[in-house]
Amino acid sequence: MGTVIMVGQLILGLSIIVGLHELGHLLTAKLFGMRVERFSIGFPPRIFGVKWGETTYEVGALPLGGFVKISGMIDESFDTEHLKEAPKDYEFRSKPAWQRLIVMMGGIVINVVTGILMFIGIVYYWGDSYIPADEVKKHGIVAYELGEQVGLKTGDKIINVNGEPYEKFFDLLSPEVLLGSDAYYTIEREGERKKVMLPNDLVEKISDRKNPQRFFWIVQPFSVGEVVPDSPAAKAGLKAGDVIVRFDGKDIAFFHEFQALQEKNKDKPVSIEIKRDGKIQRLNVRPDEEGKFGFQAKDNLEMKNTEYSIAEAASLGTSRAVMSVVYNIQGIGKLFRQEVSTKALSGPIGIAQIFGTTWVWFDFWRIVAILSMWLAFLNFLPIPALDGGHVVFITYEIISGRKPSDRFLQNAQAAGVIILLALMVFVIFNDIFNIFIR
């Protein structure tokens, strides 16, 4: 079921952003009197289609893109029959260069606009919920294997990041930190301040899809949350709201202490002391074969919630939309600088994994918003067969007053398609290699 949800989110997300992109081309083409022959979400083979007016609207079986077929345009369909005849007034090639430029920019513009609107809507509807810096510094952090590798220790208090104070826990793992170079934390350990340098490939280690490594978390006070029925915890009499204060004679106050003792005492009965209604009680628990008690821990961290007015959401949402593109560019920069390997690249399979196996609307719309902005940026690249390639040729025509020859445009389009197919094959095989081989 999880796989179905993951694939479903991918198909719906791509259908939204691709459909909006192609809609931008369709609307601007029709605005200038151009004939649109086909509007497709997904690539052939066609699942179904319907003709309305002069345009056939269809859905393809491969949900990895889409296209709009405009009469008289040299595109990825390689239909050149129209070139044997004089341009007709409804054809793309017969229109002024400025109109053709607007048509080619239509998909990019609508992806940017809708991406920004999605970010604004997310900020306005959900606001921000975060763990404040004071809460992070109160008890320090729990350093896991990767954290210990870079020089962190459990109990360290992170004072600042890159020499600057931080407001939220997320700031410690923000794209500015993970995608930057020579980032560092200033920590306080046993009354002394030290600098801990972060490796430039940290983002790859954290986001490795096959073997992600845990970095660090906050030392968290906890109490018992939901108790699983018929679990060892339930049979021992543990209830939601109980606070475990002692484990086999050892005082505990934080969840990582409980986890360590639980791991150490697998497969044997243990005695715990709990605080319930201000009184201490002793319970005997026999963990299951995996050493688990069978309850969810409720963290007692202090969260802060911020709501935004529509004006504040517009400003913050627009900023986050723009920065989502900047962060992706920084990631590509790390790839070219060989600070990370190609494992960091994600194709359709990798994107599906990012959506995850549970459907959370906040995460879904956030990912779709990021993809919408990224699709706009990729399409603006000056590669033939992409919108950006057409924009370059039309801009050259406007500046020079000379239109590139049809043969040149055909050859450029063919070269662009080869480049794009090669890139698509690479990222798909990279996904497969990362998941099943590496």
Secondary structure per residue as TSV (DSSP state, phi and psi in degrees):
chain	resnum	aa	ss	phi	psi
A	1	M	-	360.0	-37.3
A	2	G	H	-61.0	-39.5
A	3	T	H	-65.6	-39.5
A	4	V	H	-61.5	-44.2
A	5	I	H	-63.3	-41.8
A	6	M	H	-62.3	-48.2
A	7	V	H	-67.1	-38.9
A	8	G	H	-61.4	-41.9
A	9	Q	H	-64.9	-40.2
A	10	L	H	-61.8	-48.3
A	11	I	H	-64.0	-45.4
A	12	L	H	-64.5	-45.2
A	13	G	H	-61.0	-48.5
A	14	L	H	-65.8	-37.4
A	15	S	H	-62.0	-38.8
A	16	I	H	-64.5	-53.1
A	17	I	H	-73.5	-35.4
A	18	V	H	-70.9	-42.1
A	19	G	H	-59.8	-43.2
A	20	L	H	-65.5	-39.9
A	21	H	H	-60.2	-50.8
A	22	E	H	-68.5	-30.3
A	23	L	H	-62.3	-35.7
A	24	G	H	-61.0	-40.9
A	25	H	H	-67.6	-44.0
A	26	L	H	-62.0	-48.2
A	27	L	H	-64.9	-42.7
A	28	T	H	-69.8	-35.4
A	29	A	H	-63.9	-47.0
A	30	K	H	-66.3	-31.8
A	31	L	H	-58.8	-36.3
A	32	F	T	-98.3	15.1
A	33	G	T	78.2	21.4
A	34	M	-	-86.4	146.3
A	35	R	-	-86.2	125.7
A	36	V	E	-103.3	114.6
A	37	E	E	-81.5	-41.9
A	38	R	E	-141.4	143.1
A	39	F	E	-128.5	115.3
A	40	S	E	-129.1	133.2
A	41	I	E	-103.4	115.8
A	42	G	E	94.7	158.4
A	43	F	E	-99.2	158.8
A	44	P	E	-57.6	156.4
A	45	P	E	-76.0	149.7
A	46	R	E	-73.5	135.1
A	47	I	E	-83.7	-51.1
A	48	F	E	-158.7	164.2
A	49	G	E	-161.1	160.9
A	50	V	E	-142.7	139.8
A	51	K	E	-97.9	127.1
A	52	W	E	-129.7	112.0
A	53	G	T	69.0	-130.4
A	54	E	T	-91.4	-2.5
A	55	T	E	-114.4	135.8
A	56	T	E	-96.9	121.5
A	57	Y	E	-100.9	126.7
A	58	E	E	-143.9	164.2
A	59	V	E	-121.8	128.3
A	60	G	E	-96.0	163.0
A	61	A	E	-77.5	-21.1
A	62	L	E	-103.2	101.5
A	63	P	E	-82.0	47.2
A	64	L	E	-110.5	12.3
A	65	G	E	169.2	-155.2
A	66	G	E	-177.0	178.5
A	67	F	E	-161.2	159.1
A	68	V	E	-123.1	126.4
A	69	K	E	-98.0	109.7
A	70	I	E	-103.3	129.9
A	71	S	T	-56.1	136.5
A	72	G	T	78.5	16.3
A	73	M	-	-113.0	135.3
A	74	I	-	-82.9	109.6
A	75	D	-	-136.4	-164.4
A	76	E	T	-70.0	-8.6
A	77	S	T	-76.5	-17.6
A	78	F	-	56.5	29.7
A	79	D	-	-80.7	110.8
A	80	T	-	-115.6	8.3
A	81	E	G	-59.5	-35.4
A	82	H	G	-66.5	-20.1
A	83	L	G	-71.5	-15.7
A	84	K	G	-78.3	-11.4
A	85	E	S	-119.3	164.4
A	86	A	-	-67.2	144.8
A	87	P	-	-57.4	136.2
A	88	K	-	-94.2	155.7
A	89	D	T	-66.1	-16.8
A	90	Y	T	-96.1	1.8
A	91	E	S	-87.5	152.0
A	92	F	G	-55.7	-45.3
A	93	R	G	-69.0	-16.6
A	94	S	G	-88.3	-9.0
A	95	K	S	-87.3	156.0
A	96	P	-	-58.9	152.3
A	97	A	H	-59.1	-37.3
A	98	W	H	-65.9	-33.5
A	99	Q	H	-70.6	-40.9
A	100	R	H	-63.8	-35.7
A	101	L	H	-64.4	-42.9
A	102	I	H	-63.5	-40.4
A	103	V	H	-61.6	-43.0
A	104	M	H	-70.5	-27.2
A	105	M	H	-85.8	-11.0
A	106	G	H	-58.7	-43.9
A	107	G	H	-67.3	-40.6
A	108	I	H	-63.5	-46.7
A	109	V	H	-62.6	-43.6
A	110	I	H	-69.2	-31.7
A	111	N	H	-67.5	-39.3
A	112	V	H	-65.4	-47.1
A	113	V	H	-62.6	-48.1
A	114	T	H	-69.3	-33.9
A	115	G	H	-62.4	-44.7
A	116	I	H	-64.1	-43.0
A	117	L	H	-62.7	-37.7
A	118	M	H	-63.5	-45.5
A	119	F	H	-61.2	-42.9
A	120	I	H	-62.1	-44.4
A	121	G	H	-62.7	-39.8
A	122	I	H	-62.6	-47.1
A	123	V	H	-63.5	-43.3
A	124	Y	H	-69.5	-42.5
A	125	Y	H	-76.6	-45.2
A	126	W	H	-99.3	-21.0
A	127	G	-	63.6	-152.9
A	128	D	E	-125.9	132.4
A	129	S	E	-124.4	122.5
A	130	Y	E	-151.2	162.9
A	131	I	-	-92.3	118.7
A	132	P	B	-70.7	158.9
A	133	A	H	-58.9	-38.2
A	134	D	H	-58.9	-34.8
A	135	E	H	-70.8	-34.4
A	136	V	H	-67.1	-39.4
A	137	K	H	-81.1	-14.2
A	138	K	H	-61.1	-52.5
A	139	H	H	-116.4	-6.4
A	140	G	-	91.2	-162.9
A	141	I	E	-120.5	161.1
A	142	V	E	-101.6	115.6
A	143	A	E	-89.2	121.1
A	144	Y	-	-89.9	-170.2
A	145	E	H	-54.8	-49.3
A	146	L	H	-65.4	-39.0
A	147	G	H	-61.4	-41.6
A	148	E	H	-66.8	-33.6
A	149	Q	H	-62.3	-35.8
A	150	V	H	-87.9	-6.2
A	151	G	T	113.9	6.7
A	152	L	-	-86.0	155.7
A	153	K	-	-134.7	149.0
A	154	T	T	-58.7	132.2
A	155	G	T	101.5	-14.5
A	156	D	-	-61.1	142.4
A	157	K	E	-110.1	117.5
A	158	I	E	-81.2	115.0
A	159	I	E	-85.9	-43.8
A	160	N	E	-153.7	170.4
A	161	V	E	-127.1	126.3
A	162	N	T	55.3	33.3
A	163	G	T	79.9	2.0
A	164	E	B	-114.8	143.2
A	165	P	-	-65.8	154.3
A	166	Y	-	-122.1	157.5
A	167	E	S	-103.1	-36.4
A	168	K	B	-126.6	155.2
A	169	F	G	-56.8	-39.8
A	170	F	G	-59.3	-28.2
A	171	D	G	-59.6	-26.9
A	172	L	G	-71.6	-21.5
A	173	L	G	-123.6	24.9
A	174	S	S	-71.3	162.1
A	175	P	H	-57.3	-32.4
A	176	E	H	-59.6	-35.3
A	177	V	H	-81.0	-50.3
A	178	L	H	-71.3	-29.6
A	179	L	S	-99.7	-5.4
A	180	G	S	-81.2	178.3
A	181	S	S	-115.8	142.9
A	182	D	S	57.5	38.8
A	183	A	-	-74.1	156.7
A	184	Y	E	-155.3	157.0
A	185	Y	E	-107.6	144.8
A	186	T	E	-101.2	120.6
A	187	I	E	-118.1	157.6
A	188	E	E	-112.4	122.5
A	189	R	E	-133.8	118.1
A	190	E	T	52.2	43.2
A	191	G	T	83.5	-4.5
A	192	E	E	-112.7	147.5
A	193	R	E	-98.2	136.0
A	194	K	E	-137.2	158.8
A	195	K	E	-105.0	128.6
A	196	V	E	-113.9	112.6
A	197	M	E	-77.6	142.0
A	198	L	-	-103.5	133.2
A	199	P	-	-65.2	147.9
A	200	N	T	-69.3	-16.8
A	201	D	T	-100.0	19.5
A	202	L	H	-58.9	-41.5
A	203	V	H	-60.9	-35.2
A	204	E	H	-68.3	-39.6
A	205	K	H	-68.7	-37.4
A	206	I	H	-71.9	-37.9
A	207	S	H	-98.9	8.0
A	208	D	-	-55.1	117.6
A	209	R	S	-70.8	-28.3
A	210	K	S	-88.5	-36.4
A	211	N	S	-140.7	66.1
A	212	P	-	-65.1	140.2
A	213	Q	-	-106.0	134.8
A	214	R	-	-75.7	136.6
A	215	F	-	-98.4	-77.0
A	216	F	E	-158.4	163.8
A	217	W	E	-141.0	179.2
A	218	I	E	-88.1	137.8
A	219	V	-	-62.5	116.1
A	220	Q	-	-121.8	125.1
A	221	P	B	-63.5	149.7
A	222	F	E	-147.5	163.1
A	223	S	E	-137.2	172.4
A	224	V	E	-76.7	128.7
A	225	G	E	-96.2	-129.6
A	226	E	E	-69.2	132.1
A	227	V	E	-100.9	127.9
A	228	V	-	-70.4	128.6
A	229	P	T	-57.7	141.8
A	230	D	T	62.7	15.1
A	231	S	S	-84.3	168.1
A	232	P	H	-55.4	-38.1
A	233	A	H	-64.2	-44.1
A	234	A	H	-64.6	-41.7
A	235	K	H	-66.6	-29.4
A	236	A	H	-81.0	-11.8
A	237	G	T	98.3	11.4
A	238	L	-	-69.6	139.3
A	239	K	-	-129.3	155.7
A	240	A	T	-58.1	135.1
A	241	G	T	99.2	-16.1
A	242	D	-	-64.7	147.1
A	243	V	E	-115.9	118.8
A	244	I	E	-81.2	118.6
A	245	V	E	-110.2	-15.0
A	246	R	E	-149.7	139.1
A	247	F	E	-129.2	110.4
A	248	D	T	49.5	46.3
A	249	G	T	84.5	-1.7
A	250	K	E	-105.8	129.4
A	251	D	E	-67.9	136.0
A	252	I	-	-134.5	150.3
A	253	A	-	-132.3	-17.3
A	254	F	B	-127.4	156.8
A	255	F	H	-65.6	-36.7
A	256	H	H	-66.3	-28.6
A	257	E	H	-68.3	-42.8
A	258	F	H	-61.4	-44.2
A	259	Q	H	-61.7	-42.6
A	260	A	H	-63.5	-43.3
A	261	L	H	-69.9	-35.1
A	262	Q	H	-63.6	-42.4
A	263	E	H	-66.0	-38.4
A	264	K	H	-71.1	-27.4
A	265	N	T	-110.4	37.1
A	266	K	T	-61.4	150.0
A	267	D	T	61.4	25.2
A	268	K	S	-149.0	150.1
A	269	P	-	-63.2	144.8
A	270	V	E	-131.5	156.0
A	271	S	E	-109.0	129.4
A	272	I	E	-124.9	153.0
A	273	E	E	-116.1	135.0
A	274	I	E	-123.3	156.0
A	275	K	E	-107.6	122.9
A	276	R	E	-137.2	121.8
A	277	D	T	56.0	36.3
A	278	G	T	81.0	2.2
A	279	K	E	-117.5	149.5
A	280	I	E	-92.6	131.1
A	281	Q	E	-129.1	150.2
A	282	R	E	-108.2	134.6
A	283	L	E	-129.1	148.2
A	284	N	E	-108.1	127.0
A	285	V	E	-122.6	134.2
A	286	R	-	-109.6	103.1
A	287	P	-	-60.7	162.2
A	288	D	-	-75.1	-176.1
A	289	E	T	-63.4	-18.9
A	290	E	T	-94.9	1.7
A	291	G	S	84.3	11.1
A	292	K	-	-91.2	148.9
A	293	F	-	-84.8	-39.4
A	294	G	-	98.7	45.9
A	295	F	E	-146.0	158.1
A	296	Q	E	-95.1	133.2
A	297	A	E	-80.7	137.0
A	298	K	E	-104.1	114.4
A	299	D	E	-74.9	146.0
A	300	N	-	-107.4	36.9
A	301	L	-	-79.3	146.2
A	302	E	-	-84.7	118.9
A	303	M	-	-98.9	152.2
A	304	K	E	-117.1	140.9
A	305	N	E	-122.5	131.4
A	306	T	E	-122.7	127.2
A	307	E	-	-105.8	151.2
A	308	Y	-	-124.0	145.2
A	309	S	-	-71.6	168.7
A	310	I	H	-63.7	-34.3
A	311	A	H	-68.4	-43.0
A	312	E	H	-65.8	-40.6
A	313	A	H	-65.2	-36.5
A	314	A	H	-63.4	-43.4
A	315	S	H	-68.9	-49.5
A	316	L	H	-68.8	-40.5
A	317	G	H	-64.4	-41.4
A	318	T	H	-63.5	-42.9
A	319	S	H	-61.0	-43.8
A	320	R	H	-68.0	-33.8
A	321	A	H	-64.0	-46.4
A	322	V	H	-64.3	-43.8
A	323	M	H	-67.7	-25.9
A	324	S	H	-62.8	-33.8
A	325	V	H	-74.2	-42.4
A	326	V	H	-59.4	-42.6
A	327	Y	H	-64.1	-39.9
A	328	N	H	-65.1	-38.4
A	329	I	H	-65.1	-40.9
A	330	Q	H	-61.9	-38.3
A	331	G	H	-63.2	-42.6
A	332	I	H	-63.4	-37.6
A	333	G	H	-60.9	-41.4
A	334	K	H	-63.9	-34.1
A	335	L	H	-65.7	-46.1
A	336	F	H	-68.1	-30.7
A	337	R	T	-81.4	-0.2
A	338	Q	T	61.6	29.1
A	339	E	S	-81.7	-21.7
A	340	V	S	-133.4	159.6
A	341	S	-	-94.3	179.1
A	342	T	G	-67.8	-7.4
A	343	K	G	-59.3	-24.1
A	344	A	G	-75.6	-14.8
A	345	L	-	-78.2	140.1
A	346	S	-	-122.5	130.3
A	347	G	-	-99.0	-159.0
A	348	P	H	-60.2	-36.4
A	349	I	H	-67.9	-42.9
A	350	G	H	-64.0	-39.1
A	351	I	H	-64.8	-40.2
A	352	A	H	-59.6	-40.3
A	353	Q	H	-65.6	-33.8
A	354	I	H	-63.4	-38.6
A	355	F	H	-61.1	-38.0
A	356	G	-	90.0	173.8
A	357	T	S	-96.5	2.2
A	358	T	S	-122.0	146.9
A	359	W	-	-96.0	104.9
A	360	V	-	-117.1	117.4
A	361	W	H	-62.5	-36.5
A	362	F	H	-59.4	-48.8
A	363	D	H	-65.5	-40.0
A	364	F	H	-59.6	-51.4
A	365	W	H	-69.8	-31.9
A	366	R	H	-65.1	-43.7
A	367	I	H	-67.3	-41.9
A	368	V	H	-63.1	-40.3
A	369	A	H	-61.8	-43.6
A	370	I	H	-63.2	-44.5
A	371	L	H	-63.7	-36.8
A	372	S	H	-62.7	-44.9
A	373	M	H	-66.0	-40.2
A	374	W	H	-69.3	-37.5
A	375	L	H	-62.0	-40.2
A	376	A	H	-61.6	-45.0
A	377	F	H	-64.2	-47.2
A	378	L	H	-61.4	-39.4
A	379	N	H	-70.6	-19.2
A	380	F	H	-84.9	-9.5
A	381	L	S	-62.4	140.0
A	382	P	S	-77.4	57.2
A	383	I	-	-108.7	126.0
A	384	P	T	-53.4	143.7
A	385	A	T	88.4	-18.8
A	386	L	S	-95.4	162.1
A	387	D	H	-56.2	-37.7
A	388	G	H	-62.1	-34.7
A	389	G	H	-64.6	-44.6
A	390	H	H	-62.1	-40.0
A	391	V	H	-60.8	-42.1
A	392	V	H	-61.2	-46.5
A	393	F	H	-66.4	-40.4
A	394	I	H	-70.3	-38.4
A	395	T	H	-62.4	-41.0
A	396	Y	H	-59.2	-42.4
A	397	E	H	-62.5	-43.0
A	398	I	H	-64.6	-42.1
A	399	I	H	-74.4	-44.2
A	400	S	H	-88.5	-21.9
A	401	G	S	80.8	6.0
A	402	R	-	-121.2	131.6
A	403	K	-	-89.8	132.6
A	404	P	-	-57.4	147.2
A	405	S	-	-66.6	155.7
A	406	D	H	-60.8	-38.2
A	407	R	H	-63.1	-42.1
A	408	F	H	-61.6	-44.8
A	409	L	H	-64.0	-38.7
A	410	Q	H	-64.3	-45.2
A	411	N	H	-65.7	-40.5
A	412	A	H	-63.9	-40.9
A	413	Q	H	-63.8	-42.0
A	414	A	H	-63.1	-43.9
A	415	A	H	-62.8	-41.1
A	416	G	H	-63.4	-41.9
A	417	V	H	-62.9	-41.0
A	418	I	H	-62.0	-43.8
A	419	I	H	-60.7	-46.2
A	420	L	H	-66.8	-40.3
A	421	L	H	-64.6	-39.8
A	422	A	H	-63.5	-42.3
A	423	L	H	-65.2	-40.8
A	424	M	H	-64.3	-44.3
A	425	V	H	-61.4	-41.3
A	426	F	H	-62.2	-49.2
A	427	V	H	-69.1	-32.2
A	428	I	H	-67.9	-45.9
A	429	F	H	-68.4	-31.1
A	430	N	H	-64.3	-40.8
A	431	D	H	-59.3	-49.4
A	432	I	H	-62.1	-42.6
A	433	F	H	-64.1	-42.6
A	434	N	H	-64.8	-37.3
A	435	I	H	-83.2	-41.6
A	436	F	H	-108.4	-15.2
A	437	I	T	-116.3	-51.9
A	438	R	-	-61.0	360.0
